[in-house]
Amino acid sequence: MKKRAFAVFLVVVIGLSLAACGKGERVSETDISENEKVELEESQNALTTDIENENIVTQQEEDRDKAVQEWEFKTTASIEETVLLDENDIKITATGLKYTDDSVELELTIENHTDKDLSFVSGITGSNRNAVNGYMLPDSYGYWHIEVDAGKREDTSYSFDIDELLIYGITEIADIQMGFFVQDEEYDYTIYGPLQIKTSAAESHDYGTNTYQKIMSGGVLEKIGNCTINYYGEDELYDHNGVRIVSEALITNQYGEKVVLLEIVNDSSEIVYGTVTEISVNGLIVSDSEVTMGVDDSINPGTRRIKAWTLNEILRADFLEVFGISDVGEFSCLFTVNDEDYRESISQEEISFKISEEASLFDADGVEVYNENGIRIISKGLFEAYYEYSSDIEIVLLIENHSSEEIYIDVAGHSVFINGSMRDNMTVGQKVPSEKYAAVDVELDASGLDETGIHDIDDIKEAEIAFQIKDAEGNVIAQPLVSVDYQ
């Protein structure tokens, strides 16, 4: 190994250096200056530390190799040629399984017997029906697309990444479920699936073992996924109409990012969609939208989905510092289950889990600019826009709702004045339930600020903002005019 070679090299160099002193004569302690003694001692300490670190790395590699061997992916499962779909003059046939060093290829033949050119897509947002061994695969797993002209057929394949499968504890493919989004030239489309095919391993496969929970509880994921499991629990956070949340976790991935994981099971007989809103980290609502988990998160009957968010997805990077959040101590959200057509909410409930008492706080300090009827607005200051290549400036505020009712707060139109001049802004309104806290930011357009001689944060002396506060029924209950002095 490179570290081993470097350590040996240090030994040789130090040995030669000592031998060279005195031109071959034995060197006594009195012949070495105090500085040389210090340098020698530091070199020896560095060598010892290097060897110790090397031993740690070697042990970690050995542990990982052992874990990988125990969870080695098997490449023996095969399939018989099977027609997955044969309707509306469309035929899709699974013809074989092929293995490479890092993937499994499901070979397919697509036949278009219609008089229109067709586009076939799988793994697309909103119609993702793909699963292996009962584990739904995320959209990011692999987008597949092929065009088939009218009256033609195409041979193709869909690829499953082995490393991704191992994250779910899948070491062989027992069955595959797939969905296809098929669209014609007039943009009319049909979603087919889930379409299932079983392999030769299905009969002997143990469907009763939750392989994901096994690698999580046993710490195997840390070794095969090069990550750290900061928290893992199997508390049932949600159980309504056959849909359950059966485990929750916080991990640090190989890039140093914190990731929240929820394991969602669909024991019902219908496809359902899970939606998350009112995401709260350490008691602070940081997202009221559905963008973090929306219509892409379908769950087939009898399957489970592992939903993951990085901390930066949940909480904007600049908010980490503004609100003093260094880690996820507590995670909560409003979890809603919708039907297959995404038209009706089947059930809804707030869920939460606590990771650390010490970390489950945020910085609520700031300048109070409004306090009436149990609703407070706290100024957290001015900040540069969090994304690259932007000179926009953000006014960050904390909303505290100590009233007895849920509220919705937003900036009234054409009501943001900076240094006395009205300025364009972009603000996302925020719902704040009773006894909750939420973050709101008013983003000021840099080009508009330039027109009034405001080129950086220090040029902003004061801001005046008119808010509109509504109740749960949409009635306006307050219209506070907030003034903030930045001098």
N, C-alpha and C positions, 0 to 999 in steps of 0.2 A: 504493500500500500504506500501511497505517497507520503503520508505522515510518518510511517515507519522508516522509510528511506531518509526523510529529512532528519529524523531523530538520530539515526545512525551516522548521518553526515556530520551532525553537531558533535557527536562523540569523537569522531575521527579528527575533526578540525581542532577541538579543544586539546586532544591528546598530542597532536603534532605541535601545537603552539607551546605546550609545556616542554616538550622534548627539545624544541628549538632554543629555549632560553638557556644561556650559559654555554652555547655552542656544544651541546652534547654532554656537558657536565651535569651531575645531579644538582637539582635546584632545592635549596632549603627555604624555610619560611622567611628567614632573614633576608634572603636575596629577592623577595617579592615585595614590592611597595604596597602601602596600604590601599592605594587606588586599584592596583592589580588584584589584591585580595578581594576587594568588593566586587570587581568585575567578574572574577572567577566564581565567587559565590552566587552572583546573579545569574551567570550562565548555567551553573549547575541547577539552580532552582527552576530556571526556565525549562531546562531539559527534563527535570522531574515532572513539572506541570504538563509539558507536552506529552510525555509518555502516559501520564494518568488520563489526560483527555483522550488520547488515542485509545486507551483501554475501554473508556466509557463508550466512545463511538463504536468500537469493535463489538462490544456487548450489545449495544442497541441494534446494530446491523444483524447480529446473530439472532436476536430476539425477533426482529422483523422477518428474517429469512425463515425462521421456524414457524411463525404465524402464517406466512404466505404458503409454506408447504402444507400446513394443516388445512388451509382453505384454498388449496390449489384447484384451479378450474378444470373440470373434466371435459374432454372433447370427444366423448364417445356417443353422445345422444344423436339420433338421426330421425328423419321423418320419411314417411311414404308420401308420394305425390298426392296432394289433397286440393280439391277445389274449395277455396274459401268463399267465393262469391260467384253467383251465376244468375243475374237478373238484369232487366232493363237493357239487354244486349251488351252487357259488360260481364266479363269473366276474369277472375283473378285466381291463379293457381299457384300454390306453394309447391316447388319442385324439389327442394333439397336444402340441407344445412351444410355450410362449408366453414371450416375454421382456419383462421390465420393466427399469427403470434399474439395479436392483441384484440381480435374481434371475432364475432360469430356472424356469418352472413346467411340470412334467410333468402334463398333464391326464389324469385317470383317470375311468373309469366302473366303479362297484362294484355288482354284482348279487348279491342274496341270494335264491336260489330254494329255500332250506330252509324248514322250518316253525318256525324259532327266530330270535329277534333275535340279531344278531351284532355283535361289536365288532372292528374292524379297526385294528391298530396297526402302525406302521413306525418303525424306528430305536430300538426299545425295548431296554433292557439285557437281555442274554442271548439276543437273537434278532436282533441288528442285522446285516443282510445287505446294507446299502446301499453302493454303490460307484459311482464315475464314472471312466471311462477306466482302470480297474484300480486305483484308489486307494480304499481303504475309508474311509468317512466316520464320524467319531466320533459317539457318542450325543448329545453337546452340540450337534451340528450342527443337529438339528431333529427334535423329537418330533412325530409325525403320528398322529392318531386320528380315527376316524369311526364312528358307530353306524349300522347299516343294519337296519331292521326286516325281519321275515320276509316274503318275497315282494316286497320292494321293491328299488329301485335308487337310487343316489345318484351325482351328478356332483361331482367334487372335484378337487383338485390337490395335488401335493407340490412344495415349494419348495426350490430349491438356491441358496444365497447365492453370488453371483459372487465377492465378495472372498475367501470361504473357498476357493472352487475355485482362485483364483489362487495361494494359498499352496502348493498342490501343483503349480503350474506349468501348470494346466489352463486353456487359453485358448479351447477349444471343446469341446462335448460330442460325443464319438464313440459312446459307449455308456453305458447306465445299468443297474446291477444293483440289484434291490430285494428285500426280504424282507417278509413280512406275518405278523404274529402275530394269528391269528383265534380268538376265544373266544366261546362261547355263554353262555346265562344260567346254566347249571350249572357254569360255570368250566372246562369241558372245552375244550382248545385244540389247535390245530395250527399249526406254523410252516411257511410256504411260502417257498421261495426258496433260493438266489438266482434271481430271474427276470430275464432280460436282454432289453433292447431296444437295437438299434443305430440310429443316426441316419444321415442322408445324408452325414455327415462321416466315417463309419467306414472307408469304403474307402480314402480318401486319408490317413487319420490314421497318423502314424508311431508305432506301438506300441513300436518298438525304442528310442526315446529316453526316458530316465528324466527326466521334466520336473522332478520334485522335486529331484533331485540337480543338475540344471542351474541352477535358481534359487539353490540353496544354494552351490554351488561358485563361481558367478559373482557372488555378493553381491547378486543382484537382490532377494532376500527382504528385505534391509535397507531397500531403497528402497520396494518396494510394500507391505511389512508394517510399516513404521515401527518397526523393531527393530534390534538389533545382534547380529551373529553373533560370539560370543566364541571358539567353537571348532567346527570341522567336519572330520570325517574319514570316509574310506570304507574303513576296516578291516573285514574280515568277521569279526565277533565270534562268530558262531554258524553252524553248518552241519550239520544233521542231518535225515535223512528228508525232504528237500525243503524244509525251512524254514530260512531264513537271516536273519541280521541284517547288513545290508550298509552301513549308515552310521550315524553317531552325531554329535550336535551339542549345543552349549550356546549358548543365545541369551538376550538380555535383551529382553523384550517392551516394548511401549509404556508399560506401567505400572511399569517398572523391576524386574519380577520375572525371576529367572533360571529358564530352562526347559530341561530335558533332553529330547532327542529321539532316538528309536531308530527306524530304518526296518527293518521286518520284512517279508520276502517269503515267500509260500507258493507254491512251485512244485509242490506235491503235487496229487493229484487229489481230495482231501477237504477239507472245512471243518475248520480247526483253531482251537484257542484258545491264546493265549499267557498265561502266568501269571508274575508276578514276585514273588519273596519275598526275604528277607534283603537288603533294600536298604541299601547302605552308601555313606556320603558321607565322603570323606577318611579312610577306614579305620574309621569308626564305624558300626555297624549301627544304623539308626534306625527300621526297620520290618521286622517279621517276618511281617506279615499280607499277605493278597492284595488288600486293599482298593484299592491304588493301580493294580492291573491285574488284573481278574478276569474273570468270565464274559461281560462285555460285549464283550471284545476278540476276537471271532471274526474269522477271516481267510478269505475265500472262496478257492477254488482259482484260481491264476493271478493273484492280486492282492497288493497290499502295504498295510500299515498303518503310518502314522506315529504312534507312541505318544509322548505328551508328558506330562511331570510338571513342575509348578512346584516350585521349591526348598521352598516352604512346604508343599506336599503331601508331599514326601519327608521334610523335616525341620521339625518344629514350630518356629514362630517363636521361642518362648522358648528352645529348645535352641540356636539360633544363637549367642546370647550366652553361655549356660551353658558350651558346649563350644568357644567361640572360633572358630566357623566363619563366615567372612565371605564365602566363595565356594566353588563346587564345583571342587575341584582334581582329585579322582578319584571316579569313579562306578563302583560294582559292584553286582551282584545275582545271584540264582540264577534263571535263565530256564528255564521248563518249558513244553513243548508238550503239550497234551492233545487227545484225539480229539474228534470232533463231539458225542458224547454227554457229554463232560466226565467220563468215567468212568475213563479209562486214560491214564496218562502215557506219551507216545510217546518223549520224550527230555528230558534235563535237563542243564544245564551252568552253571557260574559264568562270568559275563562281566564285563569291566571295561574302562574306558578312562581314560587319564590326560590331564588338560587342562593342569595346571600343577604343577611340582615344589614351588614355593614355597607354593602354596595348599593342597596336599594333606595338610594336617596338622590335628589337632584338639587341644584343650587337655585333657590327661589328668591334670592336677594335681588334688589334693583330699586328703581325709583317709582314710587306709586304715583300714577297720573290719573286714576279714576277709582272711586270706591263708593258704590251706591247699591242698595237693595241686595247686598250679599255678593255683588260682582266686583272684582278688582281687576285693574289693568296695570301691569308692572312693566316699566321700560327696562330692557336689558342692554340697550345701547345700539350703536351703529357698527356695522361689519361689512367687509368687502364680500361680494358675491362668492359663493362657495365653489362655483364651477370655473373651469379653465377658460381663458380667452374672453373673460367678461370683466368690465369695469363698473358694473352695476353696484349699487350700495343698498344694503338691507337694514331696515328698522326692525329689530327683533323685540317682541313683546311676549309677556306671560299673562295668560288669562286664568283667573281663579274664579270658579263658580261655587260659592257657598250658599247660593239660594236653594230653594226646595225643588226647582224645576230645571229640566234640561234647556240649554239655550243654544242658539246659533249666532255667531258673531262674524261680521264681515265689514269691509270698508265701503262706505257709501260712494256712489259714483262721483267723479270729479271733485273729490273732497280732500286731497292730500296737498298741503302747502308746505314748501320748503323755503326757508328764509323769506316768507311772505309771498312766494310765487307758486301757483298751482303746477303740479308736476304729474306726469304719467307714472303709473305704478302697476304692478302686477301682484295681486294678493289672493290667496286661496282661503275662502271662508272656512271656519272651523266649528264643528259641533262640540259642545262641552257639557257632558252630563253633570248632574248635581254632585257636589263635593269632589269634582275632578279639576285637574289642571291641564292646560293645553298651550302649545307654542304656536305663535302666529308671527309671520314676517311680512313686511311691506317692502317689496322690491322696487327700487327707484331706477328708472332707465338712465344709463350713463350719458347717452347722447342728449337727452332732454336736460339733464343737469348742466352739461357743458354750455348750453345756450344761455344760462343765467350765471355763468362764471364759476360754477361749482365743479372742480376737477378732481377733488379727492375728499375723503371723509372729514378732514379738518376744516373744510370750507363750509360744512353744514353747521349752522349755529342753532337753528330751531326747526321744529316740525309741528304742524297742526293737522290732525287727522280726525275726520268725522266717521264714527262707527255706527253700525246699525245692529241692534241686538233683537233677535226674534225668539219667541217661545217655540215649543215643539210643534204647534199648529201653524207656524209661520206668521203669527201676529207680531208686529213691531211693539216691543215693550220698553225700549230705550234707544236714544240716539245721542250718545255722549260725544262731545267735541273735546278731543284730547290734545293738550299742548305739552311738548317735550322740549326742554332747554338743554342743549348740548355744550354750552359755553363753560 
